[in-house]
């Protein structure tokens, strides 16, 4: 049954920079669409809204084990990001989606006697396939 397995085995691939890391969590903000206010001086009772033609494909945040020798391409060009979910029980392959993106944020934590971690955020720039 889809959606009932753990995320172990998911993969991430950056096409141009070839950035790699050991990923511990992948969070996608999801697709969103603003509501455009259409109220006017003659509107009464409640505000009115209309949907725009465009949607925002969102951002993806990756939690990683930080490797100081492999910094993410924060100043890099737009590139294709491909994320493949692990194979769900009863299926032959994991679900894959790809989109153009660029890195917008990277931070890291270097604690005493613990694994170094980081967080990498990318902005999706268009259609998700």
SULFENNOR-V224111 format. One line per field, one symbol per residue. ss: DSSP state (H for helix, E for strand, - for the rest). phi: phi as a letter, one per 40 degrees, with the letter a starting at -180 (. if undefined). A space follows every 10 residues. Layout:
ss = ???
phi = ???
This chain:
ss = ---------- EEEE------ -EEEEEEE-- -E--EEE--- --------EE E----E--EE EEEEE----- --------EE EEEE------ -----EEEEE EEEEEEEEE- ------EEEE EEEE-----
phi = .dgbcccdhc bbbccccfdb accbabbbcg cbacbccbcb cccbgbcbab cccbbccgbb bbcbccbccb ccccccccac bbbbccccdg bcaccbbbac aacbaababb ccfaccbabb bbccbacbb
